[in-house]
Amino acid sequence: MGGSKKDPIPEHFSSAEDAGEFWDTHSAVDYWDEMEDVEMEFDLHQRVFLVAVGDRIFHRVKQRAEMEQRSMEEMISILLERELA
């Protein structure tokens, strides 16, 4: 690193986007000595599919999700579950 000072890793990121911005401009190699091992579990049986929807439907679902204080993903799942029940 030639004596240059590195930015500290923030204690907490306010969002995934903030974390992404930090790591887009910093290399994990420079912070390797600060990294720690963590245990993680993954549910490999649950899959998520991305589906394209038209502009009109997207905005209608977004409006409904905001009214019900839900995420877009949650609102779409609820609407599909109701329709397919």
N, C-alpha and C positions, 0 to 999 in steps of 0.2 A: 504494500500500500504506500510505500515511500513516505511514511510519516504523516500522511493526510488523515484528518480526523473523520471518523464515520458518524453518521447521524444515529442517535439511539433508536432502538425499536420502541415504538409507542407502547405503553402499558396496556392500553385498550384501543381498538379501532372503533370508530362510531358506526361504521358500516362495512359490508363486504367490499364495497367500491373503494373506500378509503384504504383498506388493506391491500386491495389490488393495485391501487395507485402507488402505494409505498413500495411494494415488491416489483412493480414495473420499472421502478427507477433505482432499485437497490438489489444487490446480489446476495443470495443466501450464503454464498461462499465467504463473504466478508463477516458474516454473523455466526458461522459454524460453531464457534466456541461458546456462544450464548444459547444455542439450541438445546432442547431437552427432549428425551424420548417420551412419547405418550402412547397409551393404549387406546385403540379405536376398534369399534365393531361396525360392520357393514351388513345391511340386510340385502344380500345379493338376489333375493327372490322377488323383491319389489322393483318393478321397472317403471320408468317414466317415459312417455312418448310425447314428442313435440308434434303438434298438428297446426297447420295453417288455417286461419279463419279470416273471413272478409272484414274490411274496415268497419262496416255498419254493425256487424255482430260484435266485434271487438269492443266498440264504444258502448253498445248497449249492455254488455256484460260488465264492463268497467264501471259504468254508472250504477248498475245494480249492486255490484260488489261494494262500492263506496257507500251506498245507502245502507247496506247491511253490515258495514264495517268489517268486511272480509277481504282476503287477498283474492286476486284474479284467479289463481289456481284453485283455491278453495271454492269459489263461486262456480267456476266451470264444472268442477267435480260434482257439486251439489245439483246443479241443473241437469247434468247428464244422468246422474243417479235417479233423479225424479222422473226423467223422461223414459228411462229404460226399465223402471220398476213395474 
